[in-house]
Amino acid sequence: MNKFFTATCLGIALLAGGTVWGQDGIATTHRDSIQKAMGKHIDDLVELNGNGKYPIFDPESRSLLQLKFKKFHDSVEIKGRENSYFVSCADFVAEDGTLYDLDFFVSKNYGVVSALVHSKNGVHSEYDIH
């Protein structure tokens, strides 16, 4: 895209009172709300689990993983048209040091509705929304 076109679109969005979207497609205000919802979801499940770990079923190994939260990714994506939702990732680590990247599906009302294993030690699972 040329700079003039980008600047014109940005100007129109600002004049119209629209949201200015970041490079990853989601405004910072949405990212903050989405990641706040993810943090609450993670904290709630860790508390319910009672062992300080986030439980998630891994269909590849057919086991319930017990993971420690490390960090959120910066990117957030919006998926779907009629029933749109947000997808954002976070890194977790297993006791044996295996790194897991989990995708969290967040509703327009900022509630986490599901989470899936996106990758294990950088190798993507059969499910891959990105």
PAKOLDREN-765764 format. One record per residue (C-alpha): x, y, z; residue number from 1. Coordinates in Angstrom, 3 decimals. Layout:
<<X,Y,Z>,NUM>
...
//
This chain:
<<0.000,0.000,0.000>,1>
<<1.332,3.433,-0.733>,2>
<<1.839,6.012,2.031>,3>
<<-0.750,8.428,0.641>,4>
<<-3.458,5.746,0.597>,5>
<<-2.564,4.627,4.141>,6>
<<-2.553,8.205,5.463>,7>
<<-5.878,8.937,3.741>,8>
<<-7.505,5.841,5.251>,9>
<<-6.132,6.707,8.687>,10>
<<-7.470,10.257,8.358>,11>
<<-10.906,9.044,7.317>,12>
<<-11.011,6.606,10.236>,13>
<<-10.078,9.356,12.689>,14>
<<-12.615,11.811,11.249>,15>
<<-15.338,9.175,11.335>,16>
<<-14.547,8.381,14.969>,17>
<<-13.522,4.850,14.033>,18>
<<-10.996,2.669,15.725>,19>
<<-7.474,2.958,14.430>,20>
<<-6.231,-0.588,13.979>,21>
<<-2.657,-1.618,14.657>,22>
<<-0.404,-3.649,12.387>,23>
<<-1.798,-6.878,13.815>,24>
<<-5.363,-5.729,13.077>,25>
<<-6.586,-4.977,16.591>,26>
<<-6.479,-1.651,18.422>,27>
<<-4.419,-1.515,21.611>,28>
<<-7.564,-0.929,23.676>,29>
<<-8.981,-4.240,22.452>,30>
<<-5.686,-6.067,23.078>,31>
<<-5.608,-4.828,26.667>,32>
<<-9.207,-5.951,27.311>,33>
<<-8.655,-9.284,25.585>,34>
<<-5.488,-10.023,27.533>,35>
<<-7.132,-8.917,30.789>,36>
<<-9.899,-11.463,30.094>,37>
<<-7.286,-14.111,29.289>,38>
<<-5.416,-13.343,32.523>,39>
<<-8.597,-13.660,34.582>,40>
<<-9.487,-16.923,32.840>,41>
<<-6.002,-18.329,33.462>,42>
<<-6.008,-17.204,37.122>,43>
<<-9.491,-18.656,37.715>,44>
<<-8.574,-22.064,36.266>,45>
<<-5.242,-22.164,38.102>,46>
<<-7.102,-21.465,41.357>,47>
<<-9.740,-24.125,40.634>,48>
<<-7.024,-26.604,39.677>,49>
<<-5.396,-26.080,43.079>,50>
<<-1.816,-26.829,42.038>,51>
<<-0.659,-23.495,40.598>,52>
<<-0.869,-24.779,37.019>,53>
<<-3.184,-24.171,34.069>,54>
<<-4.902,-27.398,32.954>,55>
<<-5.560,-27.992,29.255>,56>
<<-6.284,-31.142,27.285>,57>
<<-3.771,-31.917,24.540>,58>
<<-5.479,-34.004,21.835>,59>
<<-2.131,-34.932,20.293>,60>
<<-0.819,-36.659,23.431>,61>
<<-4.334,-37.407,24.686>,62>
<<-3.423,-36.110,28.104>,63>
<<-4.298,-33.325,30.482>,64>
<<-1.369,-30.942,30.597>,65>
<<-0.454,-28.956,33.693>,66>
<<1.259,-25.760,32.540>,67>
<<2.818,-22.699,34.116>,68>
<<1.996,-19.330,32.510>,69>
<<4.977,-17.429,31.050>,70>
<<3.753,-14.491,28.925>,71>
<<1.171,-13.142,26.507>,72>
<<1.996,-12.612,22.845>,73>
<<1.534,-9.093,21.494>,74>
<<-0.634,-10.071,18.547>,75>
<<-4.397,-10.355,18.537>,76>
<<-6.460,-11.391,15.523>,77>
<<-10.133,-11.087,14.750>,78>
<<-11.747,-14.065,13.031>,79>
<<-15.132,-14.668,11.446>,80>
<<-17.622,-12.271,9.933>,81>
<<-21.085,-12.943,11.301>,82>
<<-19.950,-14.418,14.614>,83>
<<-16.594,-12.711,14.966>,84>
<<-14.247,-13.461,17.839>,85>
<<-10.717,-12.608,18.893>,86>
<<-7.765,-14.995,19.011>,87>
<<-4.690,-14.281,21.078>,88>
<<-1.830,-16.472,22.267>,89>
<<0.154,-17.040,25.405>,90>
<<3.242,-19.068,26.231>,91>
<<3.225,-21.726,28.920>,92>
<<5.844,-24.192,30.084>,93>
<<5.479,-27.756,31.360>,94>
<<7.467,-29.092,34.304>,95>
<<9.806,-30.913,31.887>,96>
<<10.604,-27.600,30.110>,97>
<<8.409,-28.180,27.066>,98>
<<7.149,-24.842,25.719>,99>
<<3.481,-24.633,24.745>,100>
<<1.829,-21.853,22.762>,101>
<<-1.895,-21.786,23.514>,102>
<<-4.547,-19.970,21.481>,103>
<<-7.364,-18.352,23.454>,104>
<<-10.695,-17.628,21.785>,105>
<<-12.304,-14.516,23.240>,106>
<<-15.846,-13.289,22.587>,107>
<<-16.735,-9.732,21.581>,108>
<<-17.791,-9.294,25.227>,109>
<<-14.235,-10.159,26.355>,110>
<<-14.953,-13.579,27.774>,111>
<<-12.663,-16.530,27.086>,112>
<<-14.769,-19.248,25.484>,113>
<<-12.075,-21.790,24.620>,114>
<<-8.366,-22.519,24.508>,115>
<<-6.372,-24.894,22.301>,116>
<<-2.774,-26.038,21.997>,117>
<<-1.369,-24.149,19.004>,118>
<<2.196,-25.423,19.174>,119>
<<4.583,-27.512,21.247>,120>
<<8.252,-26.434,21.247>,121>
<<7.504,-24.383,18.115>,122>
<<5.949,-27.259,16.159>,123>
<<2.377,-26.393,15.193>,124>
<<-0.408,-28.798,16.007>,125>
<<-2.780,-30.165,13.356>,126>
<<-5.109,-27.388,14.427>,127>
<<-3.628,-24.151,13.138>,128>
<<-5.802,-21.077,12.799>,129>
<<-2.976,-18.691,11.825>,130>
//
